[in-house]
Amino acid sequence: MKTMRNIILSAALSVLCVLSLACRTEPQPAVTETETTAAETTGAETTAAETLPEIETEPVTETTAGETTAEVTTGEETTLPPETETEAETETETETETETETETETETETAAWENPLDFKADLAAYEKYLDPEDKDAYLILVNPDNPLGETYKPSDLVYIADSREGRKDQLCLYAAKALEAFIKEARANGCKRITSVSAYRPYNTQKYIFDTDVEKLMQQGYSKEEATAIERKDTAYPGESEHQSGLAVDVLDDDSSLYEFEGTYEARWLAENAWKFGFILRYPKDKEEITTYVYEPWHFRYVGRYHAKRIYDMGMCLEEYIEYIANNN
């Protein structure tokens, strides 16, 4: 019992000591939860500031339309293409160069048109007729093996500007204009009295001419068969005449008849220069077996300068040339 009393007494004394000490200590202000959190946060920020390296930041630049802009993506600079001032300048330079080239080409073409073959006459207005853009349009073969139909008639016939007095001859447009240039240049080179004496002839006109000549031969004692065979060497049978094509013309000096024309200055000049105007001498002297017609120094056929030049250079007649093209594509 004494022991129990001593224990209780000791405990009571301990409590009294504690209370006495508590009364002597100054009261401390209460710490709020918010202040605790702030203190913790401040400490965290300080730690982060001490730990992380300083990051350099680029100043933000304001831009206006038309200026070069930049995007920053993952630390790399991506430059957008400029607004095409350079491209516009390049296009302008290109256009200027193109215009200059076009002007140069036009000047060159004009110069070529004015006098491509040193013509004495001014034939600039005729050049497109002498050398047509469609170079094959007039390469037509008309002969006994390739006759024209009875009703054939060209659709572009025009009157020739310079026919023998009293005649109203026609040719296809390009052939007529080329002939006009041909005669102008011939006169400028001394062939003063050169004119066309026959051009387009329809089927019925050719038939009348042929039948009339056959009748004359028959009156001389030839049979009809003999007269026809003889006449076919000099005159085309109806449908076989180049004159019906509107591309053939007979050209003579006013002072000469058909058979007096051979060997004259005019005949030589026409034969040597016809190609320049798109014409060929259709029935040469050394090609009679091929053409089946006698030499006719007055008969010229329009084919255009491209083919006329080749035919002249190769010394061919039209039949040979057509065959040559067929065999050589």
C-alpha positions in Angstrom: 0.0 0.0 0.0 2.8 2.3 0.9 4.4 1.6 -2.4 1.3 2.4 -4.4 0.9 5.7 -2.5 4.5 6.6 -3.4 3.9 6.0 -7.1 0.8 8.1 -7.2 2.5 10.9 -5.4 5.5 10.8 -7.8 3.1 11.0 -10.8 1.3 14.0 -9.4 4.5 15.8 -8.8 5.6 15.2 -12.4 2.3 16.7 -13.7 2.8 19.8 -11.5 6.3 20.3 -12.9 5.1 20.2 -16.5 2.3 22.7 -15.8 4.7 25.0 -14.1 7.1 24.9 -17.1 4.2 25.6 -19.5 3.2 28.7 -17.7 6.7 30.1 -17.9 7.1 29.7 -21.8 5.9 32.7 -24.1 3.0 31.8 -26.4 3.9 31.3 -30.1 1.6 32.5 -33.0 -0.2 29.8 -34.8 1.2 28.8 -38.2 -1.5 28.6 -40.9 -1.7 25.9 -43.5 -1.4 28.6 -46.3 1.8 30.0 -44.9 3.3 26.5 -44.6 2.4 25.8 -48.2 3.9 29.1 -49.4 7.1 28.5 -47.5 7.4 25.1 -49.1 6.7 26.5 -52.5 9.2 29.3 -52.2 11.8 26.9 -51.1 11.0 24.7 -54.2 11.3 27.7 -56.5 14.6 28.7 -55.0 15.9 25.2 -55.5 14.7 25.1 -59.1 16.3 28.5 -59.8 19.6 27.3 -58.4 19.4 24.0 -60.3 18.1 24.9 -63.8 20.6 26.7 -66.2 19.6 30.2 -67.5 17.6 30.0 -70.8 18.3 32.6 -73.4 15.2 33.9 -75.1 15.0 35.6 -78.5 13.2 38.9 -78.7 9.8 38.8 -80.4 10.0 40.7 -83.7 6.8 42.2 -85.1 6.4 41.7 -88.9 4.3 43.3 -91.6 2.8 41.8 -94.7 5.4 41.2 -97.4 8.4 41.0 -95.0 10.3 37.8 -94.4 9.0 35.9 -91.4 10.5 33.0 -89.3 9.0 30.2 -87.3 10.9 28.7 -84.3 10.2 25.0 -84.0 12.1 22.9 -81.5 15.0 25.4 -81.3 15.5 25.4 -85.2 14.7 28.3 -87.4 12.5 27.6 -90.5 12.5 30.4 -93.0 9.4 30.8 -95.2 10.0 31.7 -98.9 10.0 35.4 -99.6 7.1 37.0 -101.3 8.5 36.5 -104.9 10.1 39.9 -105.6 13.0 37.9 -107.1 10.6 35.7 -109.1 8.8 38.8 -110.4 12.1 40.3 -111.5 13.1 37.0 -113.2 9.8 36.9 -115.0 10.1 40.5 -116.1 13.6 39.8 -117.4 12.4 36.7 -119.2 9.5 38.6 -120.8 11.9 41.3 -121.9 14.3 38.7 -123.4 11.3 37.0 -125.1 10.1 40.4 -126.5 13.6 41.1 -127.7 13.9 37.7 -129.4 10.5 38.2 -131.0 11.5 41.6 -132.3 14.8 40.2 -133.6 12.9 37.3 -135.4 10.4 39.7 -136.9 13.2 41.9 -138.1 14.9 38.9 -139.6 11.7 37.6 -141.3 11.0 41.1 -142.6 14.5 41.3 -144.1 14.1 37.8 -145.6 10.8 38.7 -147.1 12.1 41.9 -148.6 14.6 40.3 -150.9 15.4 36.6 -150.2 17.0 35.9 -153.6 18.3 39.3 -154.6 15.4 40.1 -156.7 15.6 43.4 -158.7 11.9 44.0 -158.3 10.3 44.6 -154.9 8.5 41.3 -154.3 8.0 41.4 -150.6 4.2 41.2 -150.9 4.5 38.0 -153.0 6.8 35.9 -150.8 4.0 33.8 -149.1 2.7 32.9 -152.6 6.1 31.9 -153.9 6.9 29.6 -150.9 3.5 28.5 -149.5 3.3 27.3 -145.9 1.7 24.0 -147.0 4.5 23.0 -149.3 2.8 19.9 -150.6 -0.6 21.4 -151.5 0.3 22.0 -155.1 2.2 18.8 -155.9 -0.5 17.4 -158.1 0.4 15.1 -161.1 -1.8 15.4 -164.1 -1.0 13.3 -167.2 -2.4 10.4 -169.2 -2.1 8.1 -166.3 -3.6 10.6 -163.8 -6.4 12.4 -165.6 -8.8 14.9 -164.0 -12.6 14.3 -164.1 -14.8 16.0 -166.7 -16.4 18.2 -164.0 -13.2 19.1 -162.2 -12.7 22.8 -161.6 -10.5 24.6 -159.0 -12.4 26.5 -156.3 -9.9 29.4 -156.0 -9.6 30.7 -159.5 -8.7 34.4 -159.9 -7.9 36.5 -163.0 -4.3 36.9 -163.9 -3.0 40.5 -163.5 -0.9 40.4 -166.6 -2.4 38.5 -169.6 -1.9 39.1 -173.3 -4.2 41.8 -174.6 -7.7 40.7 -175.2 -7.4 37.6 -172.9 -9.0 37.0 -169.4 -7.0 34.1 -168.2 -7.4 32.6 -164.7 -5.2 30.6 -162.3 -5.5 29.3 -158.8 -4.8 32.1 -156.3 -1.3 31.1 -155.3 -0.2 30.3 -158.8 -1.7 33.6 -160.1 0.1 35.7 -157.5 3.4 33.8 -158.0 3.1 34.3 -161.8 2.6 38.1 -161.2 5.9 38.2 -159.3 7.6 36.0 -161.9 6.7 38.4 -164.7 7.6 41.5 -162.8 11.1 40.1 -162.1 11.5 38.9 -165.7 10.8 42.4 -166.9 13.2 43.8 -164.4 15.8 41.5 -165.9 15.3 42.5 -169.6 12.3 40.3 -170.6 10.3 43.4 -171.3 7.4 41.9 -173.4 6.8 38.7 -171.4 3.1 37.9 -170.8 0.9 34.9 -170.1 -0.9 33.6 -173.2 -3.0 30.7 -171.8 -3.8 29.5 -168.3 -6.8 27.6 -166.9 -8.9 25.7 -169.4 -12.0 23.7 -168.5 -12.5 20.2 -169.8 -14.8 21.2 -172.6 -12.4 23.8 -173.9 -9.6 21.3 -174.0 -11.9 18.8 -175.8 -12.7 21.4 -178.5 -9.1 22.3 -179.1 -8.0 18.6 -179.3 -10.9 17.6 -181.6 -10.3 20.6 -183.9 -6.6 19.7 -184.3 -7.4 16.0 -184.9 -9.9 17.1 -187.6 -7.3 19.2 -189.4 -4.9 16.2 -189.4 -7.6 14.0 -190.8 -8.1 16.5 -193.6 -4.4 16.0 -194.5 -5.0 12.3 -195.1 -4.4 10.7 -191.7 -6.8 8.3 -190.2 -8.6 9.2 -187.0 -6.4 6.9 -185.0 -3.2 8.2 -186.6 -4.4 11.8 -186.2 -5.3 11.2 -182.5 -1.9 9.6 -181.8 0.0 12.5 -183.5 -2.1 15.2 -181.7 -1.5 13.6 -178.3 2.2 14.4 -178.5 1.5 18.1 -178.9 -1.9 18.6 -177.2 -3.2 16.9 -174.1 -6.3 14.8 -174.4 -9.4 16.1 -172.6 -9.0 15.5 -168.8 -5.2 15.0 -169.1 -4.3 18.7 -169.5 -2.5 20.5 -166.7 -4.3 23.6 -167.7 -7.5 22.2 -166.2 -5.8 22.1 -162.8 -5.5 25.8 -162.8 -1.8 25.5 -162.0 -0.2 25.6 -165.5 0.4 28.7 -167.7 2.0 29.4 -171.0 4.3 32.4 -171.0 5.7 34.0 -174.2 7.3 37.1 -175.5 4.9 39.2 -177.5 7.3 39.2 -180.3 7.6 35.4 -180.5 5.3 32.6 -181.6 5.3 29.3 -179.8 8.0 27.7 -182.0 10.1 30.8 -182.3 10.5 31.1 -178.5 13.0 28.3 -178.1 16.6 29.6 -177.7 15.6 33.2 -177.0 17.0 35.1 -174.0 13.6 35.2 -172.5 13.1 31.4 -172.7 16.5 30.8 -171.1 15.9 33.3 -168.3 12.5 31.9 -167.5 13.8 28.3 -167.5 16.7 29.1 -165.2 14.8 31.3 -162.7 11.3 29.7 -162.6 12.0 27.8 -159.4 12.5 31.0 -157.5 8.8 31.7 -158.0 7.6 28.2 -157.4 7.4 27.2 -161.1 9.0 24.4 -163.0 9.5 24.0 -166.8 7.0 21.2 -167.1 8.0 19.6 -170.3 11.9 19.7 -170.6 13.6 18.8 -173.9 15.3 15.6 -172.7 12.3 14.1 -170.9 9.9 13.6 -173.8 9.7 9.9 -173.4 8.7 10.2 -169.7 6.3 13.1 -170.0 5.0 11.9 -173.4 4.9 15.5 -174.6 7.3 17.4 -176.8 9.6 20.1 -175.4 7.6 23.2 -174.5 9.8 26.1 -173.4 6.7 28.2 -172.7 4.8 25.8 -170.4 5.3 26.4 -166.7 3.7 24.6 -163.8 3.3 25.9 -160.3 4.3 23.6 -157.4 5.7 26.0 -154.8 9.4 27.0 -154.3 10.3 24.1 -152.0 9.6 21.4 -154.6 10.5 23.6 -157.6 14.0 24.1 -156.2 14.5 20.4 -155.7 13.2 19.5 -159.1 15.4 22.1 -160.7 18.5 21.0 -158.8 18.0 17.3 -159.5 17.2 17.8 -163.2 14.0 15.9 -163.0 10.6 16.2 -164.6 7.5 16.1 -162.4 6.9 12.4 -163.1 10.4 11.5 -162.0 10.1 13.6 -158.9 6.8 12.2 -157.8 8.3 8.7 -158.2 11.4 9.8 -156.3 9.3 11.0 -153.4 7.2 7.8 -153.3 10.4 5.7 -153.2 12.2 7.8 -150.6 9.3 8.7 -148.3 
